[in-house]
Amino acid sequence: MGVRHAVVAGGGIGGLVAAVALSRRGWRVTVCERAPVLSGIGAGIVLAPNALRALDSIGLGPEVWAGDPLLGSIGLRTPDGTWLSRTGSSAMSSRYGPPARAVHRGFLIDALAAALPPGVVRLGVSVTGVDDAGGTAVVRTSAGDLRADVVVAADGMRSVLRGQLFPRHPGLRHAGEAGWRAVLPGVGVPARSAAETWGRGERFGIVPLVDGRIYVYATAAAGPGTQPADHHAELTRRFGAWHDPIPALLDRLGRRDPDPVDVLHHDFYELASPLPRFHSGRVALLGDAAHAMTPNMGQGGCQAIEDAVVVAHLLAGDADVPAALAAYTKARRRRTTRISSRSRRIGELARLSHPLAVSARNLAVRATPRAVTSRALDTVLGWQPPPGPAPTVRA
């Protein structure tokens, strides 16, 4: 059998990890990315231990996540600064192995692209459909047709290929929240611990990145299409009186000199219901295309990385493609459905706004034994990549 060809629709994190993993398993890979450049638009991502293990299993180690781990305490606070729950990073490391790192998405995208052979990524090329009949699939793109032995649909939460494969699925639903994201210079701002602060229907998160910058995000209960006229003014109104260093971070966010900070604003969406499967014939869906979830557990990107590593592992060697993709659905659907459901429940708790409901929620969080919290995290962070020989890293 000659070298088999994989076409990956989408050059985001999940698509690029799949491309690297398949390439290192002996596949010839083409990544079609509709944007003119690869970009991890203005935000951070926390690479949790499960994602770091997945990356390491395909030979992507320090070049992707080098730098200091998250330091100090990680947990939840109230607007006056009181800790609702707190776990030391050293305790997390001793339990789960590699301590979490937070990196800029652009840094991660660049590192993944650099790990690919030359010519793999085709920019400005959209995948518009797949004809999957017979021994190969025909991938319809804006630059012409491609033949592939397997197609990896990593084309995001509004996946064109998901819509083609599952036309009766209800698709996305609004999750009842909107969010802001920004990356700030870290100089002079004492924010070296990661924490999320919960108020009444509002949240503010602080995550130090390995490069010294600070990733901040905020959420608020909102209907679809809600757009503040001035994002900085809205954030200051909502969070300006919260505990330190939030006021200093908002002040930095509002400065126009020397370099203004871009603030991203977006509605939260998730799949209205789980897909019946993550494959069809020679097409596999991964990441948001397969299981778009709310960001409340910080696992969206991590689960896409897991997906990519698993599907490449199952497609190694001379594996029968349809059978391997059926095994991929079996390996991934239940896990991602549970994590998506848990993330949804966390969002529902965070959106509580009535004072009595908020007080009861905070009391319940404080009263939850650490051992119970740890056991709940074990199923997410304790995930191990599939066993097998290390992939070949091409010089």
Secondary structure, DSSP 8 states (H G I E B T S, - for coil): ----EEEEE--SHHHHHHHHHHHTTT-EEEEEESSSS---TT-EEEE-HHHHHHHHHTT--HHHH-S---EEEEEEE-TTS-EEEEEEHHHHHHHHSS--EEEEHHHHHHHHHHTS-TT-EEET--EEEEEEETTEEEEEETT--EEESEEEE---TT-HHHHHH-TTS--EEEEEEEEEEEEE--TT----EEEEEE-SSEEEEEEE-TTS-EEEEEEEE--TT---S-HHHHHHHHHTTSSTTHHHHHHHHH--SSS----EEEEEEEESS--S-SEETTEEE-THHHH---GGGS-HHHHHHHHHHHHHHHT-TT--HHHHHHHHHHHHHHHHHHHHHHHHHHHHHHT--SHHHHHHHHHHHHHS-HHHHHHHHHHHHT-------------
